[in-house]
Structures are given as C-alpha cells and as structure tokens.
Amino acid sequence: MVFDADGNELHSFGAGLLQWPRDVAVGPGGDIYVAEWYSASLVVFDAGGSLLTFLEVGGRPTGLAFDHLGRLLIADRENHLV
C-alpha cells in the first residue's frame, strides 16, 4: 500500500501475487522489491506498482537490503543464511 504524507492510501499493488510478504526494499533505481515468504520468491515492481519480476529464490526470504554498491541482500530464514 502506498500512502501520502497525510496517511491517505493512494494505491496498492501485488494482489494475487503476494500471500505472506515479509519485507520490502526500494532499489537504487526506484524499483520495489518484496520478499514473499509463502511462495519462497522475490517479487519486483516498478515505482508505479507494475510487476517486473517474479523470481523463486528457494528457502524463505524474510529480509531485504541493498548494500552501498547497490547489491541486493536477501535474508533466508529456511537455510539460515544471507
């Protein structure tokens, strides 16, 4: 869900794709990355909410972060690794 500065919902996205989203991160280019726990996947949307990528990653992604070089780090609870 996307909100304005006053807390009003502007729009949402991911319906039908996301069942148990665990984390979200905004990439260096403005794309939105979602760790989807239930389907063990990484789902990427553009800034407007359009689907760009649905990638099965295995394990159970529970956390996302970008390092100072713009590389995506995924915390995997199932396999106990990043």
N, C-alpha and C positions, 0 to 999 in steps of 0.2 A: 504494500500500500504506500502511496506517495501522498504526503501532506504538505500544505503550505505553512508559512511561518506562524499562522494563527491556529494551526491544528486542524484545519479543514481538509478532509480527504479530497485529493484531486483525481486520482485514479488508482487502479490496482492492476496487477498482471500476474500471470502464472497459473490461472485457473485451469484445472485439468492436467497440469504438469507437476505441480507441487503438492505433495501429501504431507511430508514432515520436514519442511525447511528448517535447517539448524543454524545457519549463519549466512550473512550477506556481506559482500565487499564490493567496493567500486574500484574498478581497474584504472590504470593510468590514462587510458583513452576515454573513460567515462562509461564503459560497459558495466553492467551489473551482474555479479557472479553470485550464485546461490548454491550452497551446499545442501543437497536434497538427501536426507538420511534414509528414507524408506526405500527409494529406488537405487541407492548407492551411486549417485550421479552428481555431476556438476552441470548446472543449467546456467546459460549465459544469455542475457537480454541486452539490447541496446538501451540507451538512456530513455527512449520513449516507451520501452516495455515490449518491444517485438523480440521474439525468440531468435537467437543467433545460433546457439549450440546446445545440444543435449548430449552429454558425454558420460557414459558409465565408467566409473573410476574404481569399482570394487571396494571392499571394506565398507566403512560407514563414515563418510565425511561429516565432521562436526564443527570444523572451524576453518576460516579462510583469512588470509592476509597477503598483502603484497609487500615484498622487501624493497629496499631503496633502489634496486635495479629494475623494478617492475615485474619481477618473477612472482608467480602465484604459489603460495604455500598452502597445502591442504592438510589439516589435522585429521588423521584416520583413527577413529576410536576402536574399530574392529581389529585392526592389525597393530595398534599401539605404536604408530609412527607418524612422521610428518614427511 
